[in-house]
Amino acid sequence: MEKFTTLKSTVIPLPLNDVDTDLIIPAQYLTSISRDGFGQNLFRRLRDNDPNFPFNLDKYKGANVLVAGVNFGCGSSREHAVWALTGAGIKVVIAKSFADIFFNNAAKSGLLLITLPEAQVERLLVEAQAGGLVLTVDLENQTVQLPSGEIFSFEYDSFRKHCIINGLDDIDYILSFKEKLEEFRKNQTLTVDCTQGSKK
């Protein structure tokens, strides 16, 4: 998993509520268990039906930050929705709220989800729709900085923060304690041997 500390990027706005995982990546494109290749079909139905959909516009190309409305990522528990976003270059999603399962899937894949108050999200959406909004996202300090220098703070789970900053998925996190685990196992074996020896 890629490490994340600070990101400065233009913003792509998605002023929609209840964006579900089937809208993010339609079911007909779930043809692989690999994480690769889903980005090209991100929001495929919306992109095909609306030439002015933000992901079709040149002014948002290369944006790594997506701003959306309420309950982003609702619907099914498919991890492919996260993979589609990251495959399309999205590293941060800012919204008013997220679906719980989607939030957990995102954290495990290194996609940073930031919840901000409604008024702040609405402001970002308006400025992003005007074009050219650039935000600096600092996970270490848990801040989002606007071009004016104004800062929005956000809360984030300390465990997930540690994992994303260090590029660790759940298995990597466990393996980071390999030496301590081996030492513990070694000590347990010595304890058992000593106990058995005392009974002879």
C-alpha positions as CSV (number, residue, x, y, z in Angstrom):
1,M,0.0,0.0,0.0
2,E,1.3,3.5,-0.9
3,K,2.3,5.7,1.9
4,F,0.3,8.9,2.4
5,T,1.4,12.0,4.4
6,T,0.7,15.2,2.5
7,L,-1.1,15.8,-0.8
8,K,-1.6,19.0,-2.8
9,S,-4.1,18.6,-5.6
10,T,-6.8,20.1,-7.7
11,V,-10.3,19.1,-6.7
12,I,-13.0,17.3,-8.7
13,P,-16.6,18.0,-7.4
14,L,-19.4,15.5,-7.3
15,P,-22.4,17.4,-5.8
16,L,-24.5,14.2,-5.3
17,N,-25.8,12.5,-2.2
18,D,-26.2,8.7,-1.7
19,V,-23.6,7.8,-4.3
20,D,-23.7,4.0,-4.1
21,T,-21.0,1.4,-4.9
22,D,-22.9,0.3,-8.1
23,L,-22.8,3.9,-9.4
24,I,-19.1,4.1,-8.6
25,I,-18.3,0.9,-10.4
26,P,-21.3,-0.8,-12.2
27,A,-21.7,-4.6,-11.6
28,Q,-21.0,-5.5,-15.2
29,Y,-17.5,-4.4,-14.9
30,L,-16.6,-6.6,-11.9
31,T,-14.8,-9.1,-14.0
32,S,-11.6,-9.6,-12.0
33,I,-10.5,-10.3,-8.5
34,S,-7.4,-8.3,-9.2
35,R,-7.3,-4.6,-8.0
36,D,-6.1,-3.5,-11.4
37,G,-8.2,-2.1,-14.3
38,F,-11.3,-0.8,-12.5
39,G,-10.3,2.9,-12.8
40,Q,-11.2,3.1,-16.4
41,N,-14.9,2.3,-15.6
42,L,-15.2,4.6,-12.6
43,F,-18.7,6.2,-12.8
44,R,-19.1,4.6,-16.2
45,R,-22.9,5.1,-16.4
46,L,-22.7,8.8,-15.5
47,R,-19.8,9.4,-17.8
48,D,-21.5,7.8,-20.7
49,N,-24.8,9.6,-20.2
50,D,-23.5,13.1,-19.5
51,P,-20.7,14.7,-21.5
52,N,-20.5,17.4,-18.8
53,F,-20.1,15.0,-16.0
54,P,-17.0,16.2,-14.0
55,F,-14.9,13.1,-14.8
56,N,-15.3,14.0,-18.5
57,L,-14.1,17.5,-18.3
58,D,-10.5,18.5,-19.1
59,K,-10.3,21.0,-16.3
60,Y,-10.5,18.2,-13.7
61,K,-8.1,15.8,-15.3
62,G,-5.3,14.7,-12.9
63,A,-7.3,15.7,-9.8
64,N,-6.5,13.4,-6.8
65,V,-9.2,14.8,-4.5
66,L,-12.9,14.2,-4.9
67,V,-15.5,16.1,-2.9
68,A,-19.1,14.7,-2.6
69,G,-22.2,14.9,-0.5
70,V,-23.9,12.7,2.1
71,N,-23.6,9.0,2.5
72,F,-20.9,8.4,-0.1
73,G,-20.2,4.7,-0.8
74,C,-23.6,3.3,0.3
75,G,-25.0,0.1,-1.1
76,S,-23.1,-3.2,-1.5
77,S,-19.9,-4.0,0.3
78,R,-17.8,-4.5,-2.9
79,E,-14.2,-3.5,-2.5
80,H,-14.1,-2.8,-6.2
81,A,-15.6,0.6,-5.6
82,V,-12.5,1.6,-3.7
83,W,-10.2,0.0,-6.3
84,A,-12.0,2.0,-9.1
85,L,-11.4,5.3,-7.3
86,T,-7.8,4.6,-6.6
87,G,-7.3,3.2,-10.1
88,A,-8.5,6.5,-11.5
89,G,-6.0,8.4,-9.4
90,I,-8.3,9.5,-6.5
91,K,-6.3,9.5,-3.2
92,V,-8.7,11.5,-1.0
93,V,-12.5,11.7,-0.8
94,I,-14.0,14.5,1.2
95,A,-17.7,14.2,2.0
96,K,-20.4,15.1,4.6
97,S,-20.6,11.4,5.5
98,F,-19.7,7.9,4.3
99,A,-21.2,4.5,4.5
100,D,-19.5,2.4,7.2
101,I,-18.5,-0.6,5.2
102,F,-17.1,1.6,2.4
103,F,-15.2,3.6,5.0
104,N,-13.5,0.5,6.3
105,N,-12.7,-0.9,2.9
106,A,-11.2,2.5,1.9
107,A,-8.9,2.6,4.9
108,K,-7.6,-0.9,4.3
109,S,-6.7,0.1,0.7
110,G,-5.1,3.5,1.6
111,L,-7.9,5.7,0.2
112,L,-8.2,8.6,2.7
113,L,-11.8,9.5,3.5
114,I,-12.3,12.8,5.2
115,T,-15.6,13.8,6.9
116,L,-16.2,17.6,7.1
117,P,-19.2,19.6,8.3
118,E,-21.9,20.3,5.7
119,A,-21.1,24.0,5.4
120,Q,-17.4,23.3,4.7
121,V,-18.2,20.6,2.1
122,E,-20.7,22.9,0.3
123,R,-18.1,25.6,0.1
124,L,-15.6,23.2,-1.4
125,L,-18.1,22.0,-3.9
126,V,-19.0,25.5,-5.0
127,E,-15.3,26.6,-5.3
128,A,-14.4,23.3,-7.1
129,Q,-17.2,23.7,-9.6
130,A,-15.9,27.1,-10.5
131,G,-12.6,25.3,-11.4
132,G,-9.1,25.5,-10.2
133,L,-9.6,24.7,-6.5
134,V,-6.4,23.3,-5.0
135,L,-6.3,21.8,-1.6
136,T,-3.4,20.6,0.6
137,V,-4.4,17.5,2.7
138,D,-2.1,16.8,5.7
139,L,-2.9,13.5,7.3
140,E,-0.3,13.8,10.0
141,N,-1.8,17.0,11.3
142,Q,-5.3,16.1,10.1
143,T,-5.9,19.3,8.2
144,V,-7.2,20.5,4.8
145,Q,-5.8,23.8,3.7
146,L,-7.5,26.1,1.2
147,P,-5.6,28.4,-1.2
148,S,-6.5,31.3,1.1
149,G,-4.5,29.6,3.9
150,E,-7.7,28.8,5.8
151,I,-7.6,25.4,7.5
152,F,-10.3,22.8,8.1
153,S,-9.5,20.2,10.7
154,F,-10.8,16.6,10.6
155,E,-10.9,13.6,12.9
156,Y,-9.4,10.3,11.9
157,D,-8.9,6.9,13.6
158,S,-5.4,6.7,15.1
159,F,-4.8,3.1,14.0
160,R,-5.8,3.7,10.4
161,K,-3.9,6.9,10.4
162,H,-0.7,5.0,11.4
163,C,-1.3,2.4,8.7
164,I,-1.9,4.8,5.9
165,I,1.0,7.1,6.8
166,N,3.3,4.0,6.9
167,G,1.8,2.3,3.8
168,L,0.6,-0.7,5.8
169,D,-2.4,-2.9,5.1
170,D,-3.7,-5.1,7.9
171,I,-1.3,-8.0,7.1
172,D,1.6,-5.6,6.8
173,Y,0.8,-4.2,10.2
174,I,0.9,-7.6,11.8
175,L,4.1,-8.4,10.0
176,S,5.7,-5.2,11.3
177,F,5.7,-6.9,14.7
178,K,7.4,-10.0,13.3
179,E,10.5,-9.7,15.5
180,K,8.5,-9.2,18.6
181,L,6.2,-12.1,17.8
182,E,9.2,-14.4,17.2
183,E,10.8,-13.3,20.5
184,F,7.5,-14.0,22.3
185,R,7.3,-17.4,20.7
186,K,10.9,-18.2,21.6
187,N,10.3,-17.2,25.2
188,Q,7.1,-19.3,25.3
189,T,9.1,-22.3,24.0
190,L,11.8,-21.8,26.7
191,T,9.2,-21.6,29.4
192,V,7.6,-24.8,28.3
193,D,11.0,-26.6,28.2
194,C,11.9,-25.4,31.6
195,T,8.6,-26.5,33.1
196,Q,8.9,-29.9,31.5
197,G,12.5,-30.3,32.8
198,S,11.5,-29.5,36.4
199,K,9.1,-32.4,36.4
200,K,11.7,-35.0,35.6
